[in-house]
Amino acid sequence: MEDTQEYTACAQEALQTGPEEAEAVREEREETYRVMADAMPQIVWAAQPDGARNYFNQRWYEHTAMTPAQTKGWGWVSALHPEDQERCREAWRAAALASEAFEIEYRLLCAEDGSYRWQMERALPVFAPTGEIVKWFGTCTDIDDLKQAQAQIEDLNLRLRRAMTETHHRVKNNLQIISAMVDMKLMAGEETISSAEFKRLGAHIHALSAVHDILTRDAKAREQPEAISIREVLDKLLPVHQQAAPHCHITARIEDIPLPGRHLTSLALVLNELMSNAIKHGRGHVEVVVGREESQVMVTVCDDGPGFPDGFDVKTAANTGLELVQSLVEWDMRGHIAFGNRPQGGAQVVLTLPLQSP
C-alpha cells in the first residue's frame, strides 16, 4: 500500500512540476533508497515485472564477487548452489507470473571462502494504481547458522532415538539371559536352590550391569559404541570377586583389547562363571590372563585346586554353569573352549575367540 502511494505521489508530482524537476526528484529519491539499501546487512534487490532482476545492493556483490553485468536479468541464478538453481529459477518465474508474494530457501555462494550459505529470500510486488505490477522488491537473509543449529538438533534427536532403541534391546537381552540361567537351574530338577547359587546369579547380574554401564556411557559420546575394552570391564568385575572372596588372591594380566559390545557382554558372563568356579574349587589363588595372538583373543582362567577329573566332559558333568559358559563361547562368540589342567596342578580353562571388528 505504501509503495502504491509512493508511486502515486511521484506521478502527481510529475504533473505539478516540469519534467526536469520531476526527474531530479526521482533521482534524488532513488539515490536515497540506494544508500539505505547499501547500509543494510541483508542483500536487497529489485526486479522488473517479469521477474528479471535489475538491481542488487552492495552487499550482494561483496557476498558473491559477481559483477553487475554477470548478475543482471537471470544471471544471478549462477551464484546459487548447483542443486538449488533450477528449483529456485522455476519457483521465482511462477511467483512473477502469478503476482504473488515469494519466499524460498537456497544456498548462496560466499566468495570469501568458497562455501555456500543458506539464505531466506522473500519478495513482494509493487502495484501501480491501475493494478499492474510496476516492480518487485526482495531481500535475502542469511540463515546458515540457524540451519546448522537445526541440523545439530535433528542429529541429536536421531542419536537419542537410536540410543534408546539400543538400550531397549540391550536390557531385553540381559533379562533373557538372566531368565535362561534361572530356567537352567529349574531344568536340573532341584527342589531348592542354595544361597551360593543365588549369590552366583547375583554376580552374573552385576556383570551385566557393569557392561551395561560402560555401553550406556559410551553411547552418550557416540551414536553407538564402536567397541569396549576388555580391561575396562574386568577392572569392574575383578574387585567384586576379590571382595566376595577375601581369602583368595586374584592376579590378572590383561591386554587392552577392544571387542564389540554384544560379544563383551557374553565374555563378561563367561569370566564371571569361570572365576566363581576357580574361587570355589581352588586353594586360594586364581589367575586371569587375556592376550592377543594374531587374529584371536586368548583368555585363560587358572586356579590351584585339584583340577578337572580325567575325561572331564561338560555335557556329562551336570554343571549348568559350565553348560552356559560353553553355549555363550561357541554360539554367541563363535569361539572355542578347552577344559584342562596345568602341569603344576590346578584347573585351566582356555577360551579362543575370533578378534572381530566392532
N, C-alpha and C positions, 0 to 999 in steps of 0.2 A: 504494500500500500504506500509506504513511504517512498519507494522507488518510483511508483507511478506518479505521485505528487511532485517529486523532483523533476521527472520528465515533463510534466505539465507546466511546472514553473518555468523551466528552460524555454519551452515553446512560447509561453506567454511573454516572457522577457524578450524573446527574439522579435515578437510582433511589436512590442512597445519601444524597442530601440532599433538602431540600424544594424545591418548585418555585420559590420566590422566590430561594433561594440559587443554584440551578442557572441561573436566568435572569440573575442578576447575574454569575455566572462567564462565561456565554456572551457577554454584552455586553462584559465586560472583554476577553475574547479577541478579539472582533470589532474592538474599538477598537484593540487592539494590531496586528492584521493590517492595519487601515486606515492606521494611522500608518506601518507598514512599507511598504505599497504606495505611499503618497503620497511616501515618501522615495526610491523607486526612479526611475532615469532613464527607464525604459521605461513604456509605457502598460500598465496591468494592469486586467483586467476579470473579471467573473463573470457567469454566465448560469444560468437555470433549466434543468431537464432538457429542456424542449422547444426550447431554443436562444435564447429571449428573454432579452436581457441586462438585468440589474438592478443592476449595479454597475460603475462606472469610477473609477479613481483620479484624483487631481487633475491629473495630467499630461495626461489626455485632454481635460479641459475647457480647460486652458491652450493646448493644441495646436489644438483645433478651435473654441474660443469658443462651443461649444454649451452649453445648459443641461441639467440632469438630466432635465427634462420632455421636451426635444427628443430626448434620447438614449435614453430608456427603451424597452424592448421591441425593436423593429426600427428605431427612428428613427435609430440610429447610422449606418445604411447611407447616409443622405443626406450624410454627411461624406466619403464616398468619391468618387473621380473618377467622373463620369457613365458613362464607358466601363467601369468596373470594378464598378459597383453590382450589376447583375443577376447577373453571374458569381459574385461573392462571396456574394450572398444565397443562391443556389441551392446552392453548394458547402457553405455552413455548414448549411443545412437538411438536406442529405443526410448530413453528418457527425453531426448531432444525432440523426437517425433511426437511423443505423447504430451509434451509441455508439462511434465510432472517434476516435482522435487526429486532430487537424485542423491543416493547415498550408496557407497561401496567401500570395501576394504581391499587394499592391494599392497604389494611390496614395491618400494621405490628405491632406485639406485642412490646410494650415498657415495659420491665421488671421492670423499676424503679417505675412505678405507676400502672402497670397492664392494661393500656389503649392500644388502637390500633390507630396508627398514619398513615395517608395516605402517601404512597411512590410512586414516579415515578421511575419505573425500565426501564432501557434501556440496550441493549446488542448488540454487533457486533461480527460476526465470524472472525476468523483469518485463512487465507488460506495458504496452502503450495504452492511452485512453481508449483507443479503438478495439483493444482486446488482443492484438497480435504481440508476439514476443519481440522485444527490442534487443535484448542481450541476456546473457547468463552470468551470474557471479558465483564463484565457488571457492572453497578453501580445502586445504589438505592439512590434517593434524597428525603429528607423529604419535602412534600408539604402540610402538615396538616394545617399550618397557612393559606396558600393560599386557601385551600378547605373551611376552616371556613369563611374566608372573602367572598368567592363566595356564600356560603350558606346564609350569612347575607344579601348580596346584593339581592339575589333571594327572601329572605323573605321580605325585604323592598319593592321590586317591587310588590310582591304579595299583601302586605298590602296597597300599594298605589293604585293598581288596584281595590281592594275591597272598599277602602275608596272613590275612585272616583265613583264607581257604587252606593255605599250607598248614597253619596251626590247627585248624579243624581236623584235617586228615591225620596230622601227627598225633593229636590227643586220641582220636578214634583208634588209630593203630596201636598206641600204647595200651589203651584199655582192652583191646582184643588180645594183646599179648598176656596181660595180667589174667584175663578170663581163661585163656588157654592153659596157663600154669595151674590155675585152680582146678580146671577140668581134668588135667593130667593127674592131680592128686586124687580126685574123686574116682577116676578110672582105675586107680591102683587098688580100689576096693577096701581101703582102710576106713574103719568106723569113726575113728577120731584122728585129728591132726595134731601133732606135738607142737609145743611152743617154739621149738627150734625151727620147724618148718614155717611157722608164722613169721619168725624173725628173718628167715631166708626170703620169704615173699616180700617182706618189708624192705629188705636190702635191694631186691630187684626193682621195686617201685622207686626207691631212692636213686638207683642208677638211671632209670628212665627219666626221672625228674632232672637229674644233673645234665643229661644230654639235651633235654627239652629247654632248659635254661640257656644253654650255650646257643642252640639253634635260634631261640627267640631273640637273644641279644644280637646275634649276627644279622637276623632278618631286619632289625631296625636300621642297620647301616647299609644293607643291600636288599634288592628285591627278593632274592633268595640266597642263603648262604652257599657259597661255592663249595666249601669243604670245611671240615672241622679237624682240629689237631688231636691225634690220639693222646699225646702227652697232656693236653689241656683237660681231657675227660678223665684220664687216670689220676691226674692231680686232685680231682674232686672225689674219686672213688677210693683211692688207697687210704687216705686218712680215716674214712668211715670204717673200713675193715680193721685198721690199726687200733682205733678207739674201741671197737667191739671185741677185740682180742688183744688186750694189753700184754698178755704173756707171750705173744708171738712177735717175732722180729721179721718184718716185711721189708725186703730190699727190691729196688726196681731200677732197671736200665732201659730207658725208653727213648727211642729216636723220635724226633718230631716229624711225624708223617701225616699228611692230610688225607682224609677219607670222606667220601660222600656221607651226608648226614644220615641217610637211611641205613647204610652199612655200619656206621659207627654206633648207631642205636643197638643193632644186633650184637656188635662186638662188646659193647658195654655189658649187656646181659650175660654173654658167654664168659667174660672175665670175672664177672660178679660170681657166677656159679662155680667156676674153677677155683677161685680164691677161697670161697667158702668151704669147698671140699678140702683144699690144701690145708687150711687152718684146722679143720675138723680132724683130719687123719694124720697130719704131720706132728712132729715133736716140738715145734717151736720156731721153725724157720721156713719162710716162704719167699720165693724169688720169682719176679716177673721180668721178662726180657722181651722188648719189642724192637725189631730192626728191619732193615730193608735188604733184600737180596735180588738184584736186577729188577724184574717186573713183579716181584712178590713181596708181601709183608709176612714176616715170620714172627709169631707170638708164642712164647714158651712160658709155662707156669710150672714150677717145681716145688716140692716140699721134701722134708727129711724124714718122712714116715716110712712105714713098711712097704709102700709101693703097691702096684696093682698085682693081683694074683696071676699066675701063669694062665695063658689062654683067655685073658680078660676080653669080654665082648659086651659092648653097651647093650645090645639087644637082649641078652640073657642075664644082665646084671640087675635087673629090676630097680634101676636108679632113674627115676623120672627126670631128675635134674640134668643128668648126663644125656638123656634122650633129647631134652630140649636143646642142650648145647650142640649136639650133633645135627639136629634139624636146622638150627639157625646157621651153623657154619656151612653146611652143604647146600641148603636150599635158598637161604636169604643172601648169603655172601658168596656162593659158588666156590667155596674153598674146600680144604681137606683137613681132617683132624686125626691125629695119631696118639694113642694112649700107650705109654711105655714106662720104663724105669731107668733111672740114671745108673751109671756104673758104680758110683759111690753110694748108691742107695737112695730110696725115695722115689715118689711118683713123678712122672714128667709128661705133660701134655703139650703137644706142638700143633699149632694152627698154621696152615699155609694158605694165604689169601691172595687173590689176584689184586695187583695195585691198579685200581680202576681210576679213570679220570672222573672228577666230580661231575 
